[in-house]
């Protein structure tokens, strides 16, 4: 009688390693895409019917000033690690032109502060 070879395993160590590396690559790709969207602010604009984030200015690693439209009023809000603080409601709303390039937020903030002084 001739001896029969044992049947080959359907799951080998090589195929498990390839599957694990493929899964790891996909998970890393998802995190990388999320980081790029957050870093370069390529996500969908955050707005609803009555409120919208018009612009923001980073002033530190975790601190920023945000210009928010609530109804017809514009409000400056400070956002940091400790939470949010309403800085000041603006007496005259800033006109944001969608067609033409707008000046950076820092310049608009300086102009508004000069007008109020």
Order of alpha helices (4+ residues) and beta strands (2+ residues): alpha-beta-beta-beta-beta-alpha
